[in-house]
Amino acid sequence: MGLLGLSVPGETRQLLIRNAALIVTMDPEMGEGPLGVIEDGDVLVDEDTISAIGKNLTGHHGRVLDVKGKIVLPGFIDVHNHLWQSLIRGCGTDKDVIGWLDACVFPVYDIGVSEEEAYAGVRLSTLDIISTGVTTVVDWSHAFSPEFVRGNIQALSDSGLRFGFAYYGSKDDDVIEDIRRVKEELIDPNPRAIFQVASHPSMDEPFLDNLIAMSGLARELGVKLHVHLLENVKQRADEPIKALKQADALGPNLVCAHAVHLTDEEIAILAENDVRVAHNPLSNMRLASGIMRLSELHAEGLKVGLGLDGGCNDTSDMFNSMRVSVGLQRATSLRAQVFPSVVDVLRMATTGAAELLDMSDQIGSLTPGKKADLIILDPGGVNFAPRFDWISQLVFNGQPTNVEWVFVDGRQLKARGRFVGIRPDVVVQAAQAAADRMREALADACACSSSARPETLEDSDMVGLFTED
């Protein structure tokens, strides 16, 4: 049972997804072209695994889902997010990243967030990303307290999503002990979960000592280290690349979010060490951080995935993130053929992100033997129709409203456009109760309106968050 009374929703067994107008497998060996496209095809799911893809599949003995006229593709992978930050949506909208952190994030260490509040905020965000077709998310958690961490992880576990939990830690012995405990007791037993260690790269104290400690701990645990790198140009004074070198952190187990203000030499250093990069274009725009040199990173062979990046994005829309990733590079280069193309950005949201996480043997494409993490889109909406080039339209026309089904491990998290086994209105109310307290505490620093708030729930009422149907 989850913290608020419900285990993961949905069901398994065998499922035949039949008559898809288009299956975008993202595996060139499975179909036509670089994306492995199959027209008028079927997908067979056995328990949590894709067992077959093709036309007119037979031999199944389970449920049949007729998706005539629909598009089937792998679920999106969000490689960098801060899911608790649904509680501070709309905060500091006229500030750059440094001002936003000072006004909306750093004060939370003093305000505190309870286990129930963490659960409510993260659970709301999980619904938001499920809505846009995300099936795997990496949640970079600020880990304000052990109680916060447990509410955070419980919400992720109850969501049904595949997830990575990145624990922001320090050299403090109690923190290191809790990191070990959380990995061993809460992450490792969950087959849908992976663990990461998070830190901040800076030559300033105490950040450097903490980075060295977390880098060493990540190596010991055999997990990735996840940092924010040069999101704002002022952070160049922190000498983060030098700090990462000193911490012996450079390598394929390092994930760097943002990486906006890199020199040519620094891009080469990251590439030589097979460092992984999370591109967060929407938050970088909102916080006046700048534009990643994405085409240059690609030219050097760096693995780059897409991140939705929490409350400094304010919306979870992977389609918008793909569009912006394409548009920003075209606008700055004045070249329509610059990286990423439509094909490239679809890879960044699926197979490329799986490669970044070293999970491409499990997720990222619709390939027999991989996990049944997939989404089904309706291209018949007024924003998407009529059909011209559905591959391009996925990027340039797609919206969360087009996502009708979301499956993780063969379990339905969204079906016929509705969430499965959970009442979103009650989730919103629970998150509002937590946000009201936080908003009041941040009132002097947060650029929020003074509009009246809707009636909210008390913490004790959060037990009504779920329905059994």
Wavefront OBJ file of the C-alpha trace (Angstrom):
o trace
v 0.000 0.000 0.000
v 1.156 3.510 -0.751
v 1.478 6.373 1.716
v -2.038 7.490 0.845
v -3.545 4.066 0.448
v -3.110 2.670 -3.064
v -0.556 0.515 -4.797
v 0.382 1.005 -8.458
v -2.759 1.109 -10.646
v -3.505 -0.914 -13.742
v -3.141 -4.557 -14.739
v -0.839 -6.840 -16.685
v -1.119 -10.176 -18.589
v -1.200 -10.292 -22.369
v -2.349 -7.364 -24.468
v -2.601 -7.013 -28.237
v -2.567 -3.413 -29.429
v -4.123 -3.817 -32.857
v -4.602 -1.796 -36.043
v -2.334 1.154 -35.216
v -2.230 3.532 -38.153
v 1.434 4.205 -37.409
v 3.938 2.562 -35.070
v 7.047 4.662 -34.539
v 9.324 2.019 -33.021
v 12.459 4.240 -32.817
v 14.350 1.083 -33.866
v 15.530 1.228 -37.510
v 15.647 -2.574 -37.665
v 11.955 -2.862 -36.855
v 10.509 -0.861 -39.724
v 11.083 1.764 -42.380
v 13.538 4.647 -42.160
v 15.651 5.864 -39.249
v 12.706 5.675 -36.845
v 11.621 2.145 -37.775
v 8.101 3.124 -38.826
v 5.403 0.503 -39.410
v 2.040 1.398 -40.949
v -1.112 -0.524 -40.017
v 0.627 -2.640 -37.405
v 0.201 -4.411 -34.085
v 2.131 -4.566 -30.813
v 1.929 -7.622 -28.556
v 2.680 -7.175 -24.853
v 3.318 -10.105 -22.501
v 3.201 -9.011 -18.866
v 5.760 -6.160 -18.694
v 7.549 -6.876 -21.971
v 7.043 -6.253 -25.679
v 6.992 -9.703 -27.277
v 6.204 -8.929 -30.921
v 5.650 -6.075 -33.362
v 4.340 -6.448 -36.902
v 1.246 -6.785 -39.027
v -1.713 -9.075 -38.312
v -0.174 -10.644 -35.221
v -1.823 -13.872 -34.060
v -1.474 -16.369 -31.241
v -2.424 -14.046 -28.410
v -4.752 -15.087 -25.592
v -5.377 -11.851 -23.744
v -7.045 -8.491 -24.120
v -7.262 -6.660 -27.429
v -7.051 -2.889 -27.719
v -8.111 -1.635 -31.137
v -6.301 1.627 -31.894
v -7.387 2.203 -35.460
v -6.250 5.620 -36.655
v -3.841 6.080 -33.719
v -0.054 6.457 -33.407
v 1.972 4.187 -31.119
v 5.477 5.100 -29.979
v 7.799 4.595 -27.010
v 7.090 6.579 -23.882
v 9.104 9.751 -23.484
v 12.054 9.874 -21.083
v 12.496 12.999 -18.943
v 16.138 12.981 -17.828
v 16.029 15.979 -15.456
v 13.200 17.203 -13.274
v 12.446 18.464 -9.758
v 9.015 17.018 -9.133
v 8.333 18.667 -5.766
v 8.407 22.043 -7.503
v 4.795 21.814 -8.605
v 4.284 23.470 -5.204
v 6.062 26.652 -6.383
v 4.615 27.013 -9.864
v 4.306 30.681 -10.758
v 6.949 31.756 -8.251
v 9.536 34.341 -9.262
v 8.441 34.597 -12.876
v 10.405 37.821 -13.427
v 13.701 36.490 -12.051
v 16.752 34.826 -13.543
v 17.887 31.477 -12.215
v 19.911 32.970 -9.362
v 17.081 35.271 -8.285
v 14.582 32.455 -8.640
v 16.640 30.119 -6.452
v 17.029 32.837 -3.820
v 13.304 33.590 -3.795
v 11.661 30.238 -4.398
v 13.982 27.344 -3.527
v 16.647 28.186 -0.953
v 14.108 29.510 1.611
v 12.420 26.107 1.545
v 15.343 24.689 3.533
v 14.171 26.899 6.415
v 10.446 26.538 5.743
v 10.591 22.754 5.637
v 8.381 20.367 3.698
v 6.609 17.515 5.467
v 6.450 13.963 4.171
v 2.787 14.461 3.250
v 3.481 17.753 1.473
v 6.354 16.234 -0.486
v 4.083 13.383 -1.495
v 1.331 15.749 -2.633
v 3.635 17.934 -4.730
v 5.464 15.046 -6.360
v 2.262 13.111 -7.024
v 0.790 16.110 -8.818
v 3.886 16.369 -10.987
v 3.761 12.680 -11.827
v 0.246 13.118 -13.186
v 1.426 16.096 -15.199
v 4.256 14.200 -16.855
v 2.141 11.091 -17.424
v -0.320 13.366 -19.196
v 2.360 14.384 -21.712
v 3.464 10.808 -22.379
v 6.476 10.517 -20.077
v 7.054 6.966 -18.857
v 10.508 7.417 -17.262
v 11.651 10.404 -15.206
v 14.820 11.306 -13.321
v 13.846 13.312 -10.251
v 16.714 15.478 -8.939
v 15.535 15.829 -5.356
v 16.672 18.642 -3.079
v 16.214 16.149 -0.233
v 15.284 18.841 2.302
v 14.941 16.225 5.052
v 14.721 12.443 5.461
v 10.943 12.808 5.791
v 10.795 14.790 2.555
v 12.830 12.116 0.774
v 10.450 9.387 1.864
v 7.355 11.268 0.762
v 9.060 12.028 -2.535
v 9.992 8.415 -3.240
v 6.605 7.087 -2.103
v 4.843 9.347 -4.594
v 7.159 8.187 -7.372
v 6.615 4.552 -6.441
v 2.832 4.947 -6.315
v 2.759 6.737 -9.674
v 3.585 3.624 -11.689
v 6.309 5.494 -13.567
v 9.788 4.165 -14.159
v 12.039 6.581 -12.325
v 15.472 7.602 -11.222
v 15.855 9.278 -7.850
v 18.825 11.640 -7.559
v 19.520 12.357 -3.883
v 21.197 15.751 -3.282
v 23.695 15.023 -0.553
v 26.669 16.344 1.364
v 29.721 15.044 3.212
v 27.734 14.966 6.480
v 27.891 11.458 7.941
v 24.168 11.365 8.701
v 23.335 12.365 5.129
v 25.652 9.725 3.666
v 24.118 7.110 5.943
v 20.626 8.095 4.803
v 21.672 7.957 1.143
v 22.872 4.392 1.624
v 19.696 3.470 3.509
v 17.386 4.999 0.914
v 19.108 3.209 -1.944
v 19.126 -0.127 -0.160
v 15.637 -0.018 1.329
v 13.521 2.134 -1.001
v 15.124 2.073 -4.454
v 16.892 -1.247 -4.991
v 13.806 -3.383 -4.156
v 11.754 -1.520 -6.786
v 12.314 -2.947 -10.298
v 11.134 0.321 -11.838
v 13.603 2.487 -9.892
v 17.241 3.480 -10.253
v 19.358 5.594 -7.940
v 21.614 8.587 -8.547
v 23.616 10.889 -6.297
v 23.286 14.649 -6.808
v 25.689 17.466 -5.993
v 26.811 20.948 -7.073
v 30.134 21.536 -8.877
v 32.030 24.538 -7.512
v 35.527 25.293 -6.271
v 33.962 27.263 -3.412
v 33.617 25.753 0.041
v 31.732 23.821 1.220
v 30.570 22.811 -2.254
v 33.900 21.313 -3.301
v 34.176 19.046 -0.261
v 30.584 17.939 -0.744
v 31.195 17.281 -4.447
v 34.266 15.181 -3.692
v 32.302 13.186 -1.115
v 29.318 12.634 -3.414
v 31.499 11.751 -6.397
v 33.276 9.138 -4.325
v 29.993 7.802 -2.974
v 28.531 7.527 -6.478
v 31.552 5.492 -7.588
v 31.274 3.258 -4.537
v 27.566 2.654 -5.109
v 28.005 2.205 -8.858
v 25.512 4.932 -9.759
v 25.527 8.167 -11.717
v 26.405 11.568 -10.267
v 23.929 14.255 -11.388
v 24.844 17.965 -11.280
v 23.752 21.340 -12.614
v 26.498 22.703 -14.863
v 26.862 26.325 -15.989
v 23.158 27.060 -16.139
v 23.892 30.768 -15.643
v 26.901 32.629 -17.036
v 27.720 33.983 -13.563
v 28.449 30.417 -12.479
v 31.634 30.445 -14.528
v 33.220 32.080 -11.474
v 32.614 28.796 -9.613
v 35.027 26.984 -11.983
v 32.753 23.932 -12.133
v 34.783 21.981 -14.691
v 37.869 22.344 -12.511
v 35.832 21.159 -9.535
v 34.558 18.116 -11.434
v 38.116 17.225 -12.411
v 39.308 17.580 -8.827
v 36.462 15.362 -7.634
v 37.381 12.742 -10.256
v 33.797 12.993 -11.470
v 34.288 13.256 -15.231
v 33.119 10.140 -17.034
v 30.072 8.288 -18.401
v 28.512 8.173 -14.931
v 28.278 11.969 -14.793
v 25.034 13.656 -15.884
v 25.237 17.432 -16.357
v 21.996 19.374 -16.544
v 21.859 22.573 -18.624
v 25.514 22.938 -19.744
v 24.643 26.262 -21.354
v 27.793 28.359 -20.968
v 30.515 25.984 -22.117
v 33.634 26.919 -24.053
v 34.857 24.855 -27.000
v 37.551 23.393 -24.766
v 35.021 22.427 -22.105
v 32.738 20.772 -24.661
v 35.738 18.738 -25.815
v 36.545 17.734 -22.224
v 32.988 16.503 -21.649
v 33.033 14.591 -24.938
v 36.406 12.970 -24.244
v 35.027 11.667 -20.959
v 31.646 10.531 -22.366
v 29.795 12.818 -19.941
v 26.004 12.827 -20.368
v 23.993 16.053 -20.752
v 20.374 16.980 -19.946
v 18.953 19.750 -22.158
v 16.257 21.878 -20.471
v 15.344 24.512 -23.070
v 12.072 25.724 -21.561
v 13.463 26.460 -18.109
v 16.579 28.022 -19.650
v 14.310 30.426 -21.523
v 12.100 31.212 -18.521
v 15.080 31.917 -16.259
v 17.071 33.925 -18.817
v 19.842 31.346 -18.619
v 20.729 31.231 -22.287
v 20.671 28.697 -25.109
v 22.653 25.472 -25.054
v 25.129 25.010 -27.898
v 23.279 21.849 -28.761
v 24.546 21.402 -32.293
v 28.149 21.754 -31.103
v 27.622 19.210 -28.325
v 26.145 16.807 -30.848
v 29.024 17.363 -33.264
v 31.442 16.292 -30.523
v 29.443 13.104 -29.944
v 27.919 13.922 -26.560
v 24.810 12.018 -25.478
v 22.044 14.558 -24.831
v 18.508 13.958 -23.567
v 15.586 16.247 -22.759
v 14.534 17.421 -19.302
v 11.350 19.196 -18.213
v 13.010 20.709 -15.117
v 10.301 21.254 -12.548
v 8.877 24.522 -11.288
v 11.249 26.709 -13.284
v 9.520 25.402 -16.397
v 6.005 25.606 -14.914
v 4.607 23.137 -17.401
v 5.316 19.524 -18.271
v 4.951 19.273 -22.026
v 7.479 17.101 -23.832
v 6.058 18.112 -27.202
v 6.741 21.759 -26.425
v 10.220 20.858 -25.217
v 10.940 19.097 -28.510
v 9.606 22.030 -30.537
v 11.681 24.536 -28.597
v 14.795 22.373 -28.882
v 14.464 22.504 -32.650
v 13.386 26.139 -32.836
v 16.090 27.676 -30.641
v 18.902 26.124 -32.655
v 17.340 27.267 -35.928
v 16.772 30.778 -34.606
v 20.347 31.214 -33.364
v 22.045 29.614 -36.376
v 19.662 30.941 -39.052
v 19.822 27.453 -40.597
v 16.837 25.131 -40.955
v 19.088 22.073 -41.334
v 20.927 22.548 -38.046
v 20.838 19.803 -35.389
v 18.371 18.739 -34.095
v 16.030 17.711 -36.880
v 12.620 16.232 -36.168
v 14.158 12.758 -36.186
v 16.981 13.916 -33.912
v 14.720 15.467 -31.296
v 12.429 12.436 -31.209
v 15.545 10.378 -30.497
v 16.544 12.815 -27.732
v 13.185 12.188 -26.070
v 13.378 8.391 -26.380
v 16.349 6.276 -27.504
v 18.920 9.011 -26.913
v 17.699 9.545 -23.367
v 17.788 5.799 -22.734
v 21.398 5.705 -23.943
v 22.224 8.645 -21.670
v 20.918 6.658 -18.699
v 22.584 3.414 -19.881
v 19.124 1.857 -20.055
v 18.809 1.337 -23.811
v 18.626 -2.426 -23.308
v 15.332 -1.913 -21.456
v 13.594 1.228 -22.732
v 13.650 3.895 -25.431
v 12.328 1.920 -28.397
v 9.554 -0.511 -29.224
v 11.681 -3.610 -29.650
v 10.755 -7.171 -28.674
v 12.367 -7.998 -25.357
v 12.266 -4.433 -24.056
v 9.898 -3.118 -21.418
v 6.350 -2.320 -22.472
v 6.680 1.423 -21.881
v 4.632 2.975 -24.660
v 2.132 5.675 -25.472
v -0.751 5.905 -27.926
v -1.677 9.222 -29.522
v -4.821 10.366 -31.279
v -3.811 12.472 -34.293
v -7.420 13.380 -35.027
v -7.596 16.407 -32.743
v -8.046 19.910 -34.123
v -4.436 20.737 -33.187
v -2.996 17.736 -35.067
v -5.233 16.915 -38.054
v -5.206 16.590 -41.015
v -2.487 14.089 -41.847
v 0.392 15.421 -43.906
v 3.597 14.144 -42.280
v 2.780 12.535 -38.968
v 6.416 12.264 -37.884
v 6.921 16.012 -38.214
v 3.494 16.662 -36.734
v 4.427 14.722 -33.593
v 6.989 17.416 -32.850
v 5.351 20.520 -34.276
v 1.684 19.792 -33.528
v 1.643 17.348 -30.630
v 0.101 18.294 -27.288
v -0.589 16.344 -24.080
v -4.273 16.245 -25.042
v -3.339 13.943 -27.935
v -1.938 11.330 -25.521
v -4.749 8.830 -24.959
v -2.922 5.850 -23.444
v 0.227 5.567 -21.355
v 1.676 2.180 -20.393
v 4.629 1.403 -18.115
v 5.604 -2.250 -17.721
v 2.405 -3.029 -19.605
v 0.277 -1.309 -16.949
v -2.138 1.446 -17.905
v -1.449 4.779 -16.228
v -3.671 6.693 -18.629
v -6.490 5.177 -20.685
v -8.783 6.887 -23.171
v -7.413 10.226 -22.046
v -8.107 9.677 -18.329
v -5.831 8.737 -15.445
v -6.270 5.217 -14.117
v -7.069 4.570 -10.455
v -6.640 8.093 -9.147
v -8.725 11.262 -8.840
v -6.707 14.191 -10.192
v -9.026 16.748 -8.611
v -8.197 15.460 -5.147
v -4.478 15.352 -5.968
v -4.720 19.013 -6.943
v -6.455 19.881 -3.671
v -3.814 18.075 -1.620
v -1.037 19.890 -3.465
v -2.886 23.180 -3.020
v -2.957 22.673 0.740
v 0.813 22.233 0.753
v 1.378 25.104 -1.664
v -0.768 27.495 0.382
v 1.482 27.077 3.393
v 4.613 27.380 1.285
v 3.297 30.388 -0.609
v 2.536 32.211 2.619
v 6.034 31.510 3.920
v 7.595 32.709 0.666
v 5.330 35.759 0.385
v 8.053 38.342 0.912
v 10.320 36.850 -1.734
v 7.998 35.235 -4.258
v 6.408 37.237 -7.061
v 2.954 35.765 -6.647
v -0.430 37.430 -6.941
v -2.681 37.946 -3.910
v -5.703 36.347 -5.543
v -8.046 34.341 -3.385
v -7.233 30.671 -2.989
v -9.714 27.829 -3.431
v -10.810 25.761 -0.486
v -8.126 23.206 0.364
v -7.749 20.006 2.319
v -6.157 19.476 5.676
v -3.274 16.974 5.800
v -5.529 14.519 7.584
v -7.894 14.587 4.598
v -5.198 13.498 2.147
v -6.070 9.858 2.822
v -8.957 10.342 0.391
v -6.601 10.948 -2.487
v -7.347 7.746 -4.344
v -10.291 5.765 -5.567
v -10.191 2.046 -6.128
v -11.593 2.192 -9.651
l 1 2 3 4 5 6 7 8 9 10 11 12 13 14 15 16 17 18 19 20 21 22 23 24 25 26 27 28 29 30 31 32 33 34 35 36 37 38 39 40 41 42 43 44 45 46 47 48 49 50 51 52 53 54 55 56 57 58 59 60 61 62 63 64 65 66 67 68 69 70 71 72 73 74 75 76 77 78 79 80 81 82 83 84 85 86 87 88 89 90 91 92 93 94 95 96 97 98 99 100 101 102 103 104 105 106 107 108 109 110 111 112 113 114 115 116 117 118 119 120 121 122 123 124 125 126 127 128 129 130 131 132 133 134 135 136 137 138 139 140 141 142 143 144 145 146 147 148 149 150 151 152 153 154 155 156 157 158 159 160 161 162 163 164 165 166 167 168 169 170 171 172 173 174 175 176 177 178 179 180 181 182 183 184 185 186 187 188 189 190 191 192 193 194 195 196 197 198 199 200 201 202 203 204 205 206 207 208 209 210 211 212 213 214 215 216 217 218 219 220 221 222 223 224 225 226 227 228 229 230 231 232 233 234 235 236 237 238 239 240 241 242 243 244 245 246 247 248 249 250 251 252 253 254 255 256 257 258 259 260 261 262 263 264 265 266 267 268 269 270 271 272 273 274 275 276 277 278 279 280 281 282 283 284 285 286 287 288 289 290 291 292 293 294 295 296 297 298 299 300 301 302 303 304 305 306 307 308 309 310 311 312 313 314 315 316 317 318 319 320 321 322 323 324 325 326 327 328 329 330 331 332 333 334 335 336 337 338 339 340 341 342 343 344 345 346 347 348 349 350 351 352 353 354 355 356 357 358 359 360 361 362 363 364 365 366 367 368 369 370 371 372 373 374 375 376 377 378 379 380 381 382 383 384 385 386 387 388 389 390 391 392 393 394 395 396 397 398 399 400 401 402 403 404 405 406 407 408 409 410 411 412 413 414 415 416 417 418 419 420 421 422 423 424 425 426 427 428 429 430 431 432 433 434 435 436 437 438 439 440 441 442 443 444 445 446 447 448 449 450 451 452 453 454 455 456 457 458 459 460 461 462 463 464 465 466 467 468 469
